[in-house]
Amino acid sequence: MERVLIVDDEENTRIGLVKLLSQEGYHVDAVANGFDALEYLKNTQVDLVITDINMPEMNGLVFLRELNQTYPEIKVVMITAYGGVDSYLEAMNLGTFEYLNKPVKLKDLQTILSRAFKHASSLGESSGIF
């Protein structure tokens, strides 16, 4: 079962995404900020992170830079209610797998997660990792 970590300062978003993705068969955990996410990742392996961009203390782009330094294999989906071209370009240049605007549509998220995990398994098969 794929493990997904939600990083968002909005409690309703965290609760909603955990519920929806759990129903889809993913193991999902959630934290409120980038600092907590980095602590969580010290003890738990995840396959994909869904993170908001606009968060207090450590925004999603700073979190993504930190994540890439320590856990470059983790795929990241950025979500935001305040998206702009600059944040989109920066997120994509930092290796974001996908970028979505809020409110996130479940069907779009399902498609992205399916693509992310299919891509990961095909990489493992071709390189002999799995």
Secondary structure, 3 states (H helix, E strand, C coil): CCEEEEECCCHHHHHHHHHHHHHCCCEEEEECCHHHHHHHHHHCCCCEEEEECCCCCCCHHHHHHHHHHHCCCCEEEEEECCCCHHHHHHHHHCCCCEEEECCCCHHHHHHHHHHHHHHHHHHHHHHCCC
